[in-house]
Amino acid sequence: MKLFKSLKSLKTTVLAASLVLSSPFVMADIHFLVPGGPGGGWDTTARGVGEGLVKSGIEDNASFQNMSGGGGGRAIAYLIESGTKKGDILMVNSTPIVLRALTGRIPYSYRDLTPVASMIADYGAFVVRNDSPFKTWQDVVKSIKEDPSSVKVAGGSARGSMDHLVAAQAVKAAGIDGRRLRYIPYDAGGKAKAGLLSGEVNLLSTGLSEALEVANGGQARILAVTSGGPLPDYPEIPTLKSLGYDMEFVNWRGFFAAPNLPAEKLAEYTKKLRKLQSTPEWEVVRARNGWLNLFQEKEQFIKSLEAQEAQLKVVMEELGFIRTLQ
């Protein structure tokens, strides 16, 4: 009996440790590939889903691997090259996989992978340091109108990518040419947040979950979010629409697998992610990050990706991020 208890205790310790390990394939039932650095929306989502799967008992353990580079292209190439040879790998991604393919920044698109399921919706958010002279979003708009170069806006992605696009659309709704926005790109959300807190930039354009992390830490304030209506979990945060600006934006996040994924493995992943959405453990993760559930299985997910691709192509052409082909 003592031996059994010792083994059980050891197993519990190993499982708990493997949930937070970032080294790939360490005794993991499922391995999450994150195409950016720590602290960004992809990282938060992968670790949140892994946490939910393990704490709910759907998976025994999970591991995580951050692989920055090439605007997410390095991780996509790795997943394509690895295929299913290295076990169960799910890569997290979001709207940027569509944006960066449109701009040609990466030579791949979602069509080169197996879309498994979308999982959540996350809104854009605009954040300043606590000591910022900008007390409201209207203060930001006023300063940009007076001198666009005076407001440096950080994002955890390259020029023309999602954080840039959302900020450009937001100022456009205020009557400002989005192409005049002074955007400072960082490699993933963690570095962008550091840039804001160090004073390198005046404003951070990011996802709501990352914004909440830095705001709840007492270091920053959220001026506005891009939801169409008040957030159920955070009704005190103003929306751009409530401030009189006709702009809203929602960013999906979901998971992709290797292009040669067997049908039975796809069904297994889908079943586990669907089951997770109805657990109390997932509800804790979801509410903590201000996410909305947006579960879509493969076929519905692909239709949403195709629709978003067509919509974003028009917006990016209007803002000059891509050229209209004649």
N, C-alpha and C positions, 0 to 999 in steps of 0.2 A: 504493500500500500504506500509506504514512504517513497519507494522508487517511482511509482505511478504519479504521486503528487509532485515529485521533483521534476519528472519529465514534462508534466503538464505545466508547471511553473516555467520551465525552460522554454517550452513552446510559446507561452504567452509573451515572454520577454523578447523572443526572436521576432514574433509577429509585430509587436509594438515597435521594435526597432526598425523593421523593414518598411514600415509605413512611411518613415521620414528619411530613409536613406536616399541619396541622390545617385549613387553608383548603379549602373545598369545591371539588371538580371541578378540581383542578390536574393536568392531564394524566393523570387516573386511569382505569385500566380499570374499577375498581370503587370505589364510594364508600360508606363506612360512616357511618351516621347514629347518633350516640350521644345518647340522650335525657336525659343528665345531664352533670355537669361532669367534668373530668379527675380521674383517680385512683381512680374507683369501679370496681365490678365490671363494669358495662357497658363502660366505657372500656377496661379491661384486656382484656376478651374481644374486643372489636372489633379492638383493636390487635394482640392475639395471633393472631387468625385472619388479619388482614391480613399480619402478619409471616410466618406460615406459608405463605400463598398465594404471596407474592412470593419468599421464599427457596427454595421448592420448585419454582419456575418455572411454577406453575399460572397465575399472573397476572404481568404485567410490572410492575405498580405498583398502589398503593392509596392512597386519601386518606381523611381522617377529619374529621368535623364534630361538635363538641359543641354540643348545643342543649338547655339546661336550661329548666325552666319547666313549671308546671302538673302536677307529678308525672309527667312524661313525656308529658302531653297535648299540649304544644306541638309536640314532634317528630312525634307521631302525626298531628296535624292537618296539619303540613307535608308529611308523606309522602303523605297522602290527597290534599291539594291539588296537589302536584307531579305525582303519578301517575308515569308513565314518561317525562315530557317532558324531564327533566333527566339522562337517562342511567341507568346501572346504580346503583341505590341499595338497599342492604340496611340495615335498622334492627335493631340488637341490642336484645333485651329479655329479660325473665325473669319469674319469678313475680309481680312487682309489676303487670304488665299485667292479670293476673287479679284480684289483690287490690284495686287501685285502681278497677277497674270495679265490683267488688262493693260498695265503700264509696261509690261515686258521686263519687269525687274527680276522675275524668276521664270525659268523656261518650262515650268510645269503649271498645271491647274488641278482643280478637284477631279477632273476627268482622268487624270493619270493615277488616281488612287481608288480605293473602295470607300465611298462615304458610308459610315455605319449609322450614325444618328446625330441629330442636333440635340443639345441638352438644355441650354439656358439662353435667356436673352439678357443682355446687359446694356444699359444706357450710357451715353457719353456724359462726362462731367467736367466742369471747369473749376479749378482749384487754385487758391492763393495761399501764401504763408499767413500766419496769424498777424504778423506785423505789417502786412501789405497795406498801402494806402487805398487799394481798391476794396471798398466795403460791399459793393453790389456789382452785378453784371453790367448795369448801366454805366458805372464808373469806367469799366474796361472799354465799353463801346465809345464813350466820350474821348478817352485818351487815344484810341486807335484812329478815330475820325480826325483828331487834331494833329496827330503825328504817328502814322503806322509803324515807324521804326522804333518808337519809344516803348513798345510792348513786345517783349520776347516771349513767345509761346513754345513751351516744351511738349514733346510727344515721344512715346516710346517706339517710334517707327520712322521710316525714311520719309522724305518729302514726297507728297502725293499719295501717301498711305493713309490708313484710317484716321489716326489722331489728327493729322493735318487736314484731311477732308472734312471731318466733323467740325473742327474749328473754323475752317473756311466757310462752310455752310452757315454756321452760327453768325459770323460777322456779316455775311451776305444778307441774312434776314434782317440785319440792322441797317441795310443800305450801304454797306462797305464792300468794295471789290475784294473778294476773297483771295485774289492773286497777290494783293499787297500785304497780306499777313506775314509778319516776321516769324517764321517757324524754325525752331531749333530741334533737329532730330537727335534722339538718343537710341542706344541699342537696348531696347526693352524698357518696360515700365519702371523697373526698380531704379535704373540710372536716371530716368526722367524725373522721378520723384526726388532723387538726391539732388538733381540740378535745381529743382524748385527750392528745396529746403536750404541749399547752400547759397541761394541768392543769385545763381547764374542766370535765371530766367524769372519773369514776373508772373507767369500764368502756366498752369499745367492742363493740357487737354488729355484726358485719359478715360478709362472705364469707371463706372460707379464703384465697383468693388475695390479697385485700387485707391480711388478717392476716399472711400470710407475708411480704409486702413490708415491712411495718413491723417485724416481728420479726426478719427476716433483716438489717435495717439496724442491729440492735443497740439499738433504742430501746424495745422492748416485749416482753412475754411472752404467749404464747397459753395460757390456762388450760384451755380445753376446746373440743372441736368436736362437731358434732351428727351425726356419721356413726354408722351402726349398729355398725360394728366398727373395728378399728385401720386407719389409713390406710396403704396399701402404701408410699407415698413418705415418710411422716412417722409411723412407728409410735410414736415417743416422745411424741406429743401425746395427752393423755388424751381419751377420748370421755365424754360425759355418762353413757352406759350403763355404761362401765367404772367410773364413780364411784358407780354405784348409782341413777342417775336414769333413769326410763323415758321417754326423749324422744329422737327423732331427726328430722332434717329435711334434705331435699336440695332445692336450688334449681337448676332447669334454666336454661340460657341458650341462646338461639337467635336466628334471624333471620326478619324479616318484610319483605315488599315491598308495593308499592302494590296497592290492591284490583283494579285493572284490568290486572294483570300478565299478558302473553300466556303461553300454555301452553309455547311453545318456550323462552321466557326462564326460566320456572320450572325446566324440565328442565335448562337450562344451569347455573343456580345450584346445583341439587341435585347434578349430576354433579361440579362443582368441589369442593363442600364434602365430598362422599363421598370423593373422591379424596384430599383433604387429610388425612383421618383416618388414612390408611395410610402417610403419609410420615414419614421420620425427623425432618424439620424441625418437623412438628407435635408429635411426641413430645417434643422439647426444650421447646416452649412448654407442653405439657400438664403434664409433670413439674415444671417450674419453678413452676407455679401451683397444684399439688396438685389439678388437676381430674381428673374421670373422663370418659371418652368417653361421650356419650349421643346418638348420631346417630339421628334419626328423620326420615324423609321426611314430606311434607305430611300424608297421610291419617293415619298413625300419630301424628304430632305433634298433630293436631287432637283425636284421641281422648284423648290424654294431657292436653291442655288442658281438655277437658270434664270429665274425671275429677277433675282437680285443683280445678277451679272448684267442683264439688259438695262435695268434701272440705273445702276452705278455708271455704266458706260456713258449715258446721257449727261449725268451730273458732272462727271470728270471732264467731258468735252467742254461743257459750259464754263468750267473753272480753269480750263487750259492745262489740265494735268495730262491729258492725252490729246493727240491730234485727230481730227475727223478725217477719215480716209475717204478720198474722192474716187 
